[in-house]
């Protein structure tokens, strides 16, 4: 683990890590640090923090000292030198009629080197301009050509959203931006609406590109023929954030439905999902009344017909005691009379044959006494 502190040399510049050593610094403190070009004057942007060795960019430069009043006066003189150099260089460009645009001058803390930043459409022969600047300032001169995006970062300004430009406020580097990113996000392709202060595509188009790209994976392509529950049609518009697709049917009407309800023309469309029914509030359960069916008496078996008849004939003892019979004592029951008048059934022939066989056996059996006498 190592202890580092973040130092920034320009208000919109990049933050560099330095070794604080024994100094305890707060955000906004002015310090003098060691750089590759000598001593530099910077401002603390990030306070001291612990960083792993893998994240450190060794070797780290050290903080030389905390800025003194003399250092602040020297820094003011450096700023005045930069202004004078900017005016003199612009006059030299106009005299030499060079096709270049100067926008910034940077001087070192010890005033031993001046760096001029400019933009141009192509290559510029500025050798005569360099000779003029060296004769006037008697220091090392460097002219550096940069792009318009870096120019916007160094100059600063307000973007289309009303806030400070992203490259000036927090971006530390630039990434490629293409018109395809605007198409994926369904933005207008009007150059005046998707361009920044630098005249190039806005850097913020890259911030949400991966999110829109992931959402678009499950959507059918624009202009593709699809099947829908309402019929066949053509995809005309996407709504990635809501997950909806606008389809123009062959009939001429236009519908909006979820992307997963669109299928290729050779497949059958999915049925429309039924509307979700809201659950009914719980009601108080009423007691159920169960009606039991009447019990049926078990019928008597076939052999108990006579018992059934006898039950009808017999009377309870209470009825026999309390009631007086109105019939005469010698009266004959009509059921009994009918029973007497019925003829008797003849006996089965099988029983008669058995009786005759027994009689024949008795007759044919010899007497024991006669048989002995005849033998003797």
Beta strands, then each sheet from edge to edge (+ up, - down):
strand 1: 2-8
strand 2: 15-18
strand 3: 30-35
strand 4: 38-51
strand 5: 63-66
strand 6: 101-107
strand 7: 113-119
strand 8: 140-145
strand 9: 225-228
strand 10: 231-239
strand 11: 244-249
strand 12: 254-258
strand 13: 263-264
sheet 1: 2+ 1- 4+ 3- 5+
sheet 2: 6+ 7- 8-
sheet 3: 12+ 11- 10+ 9- 13+
end
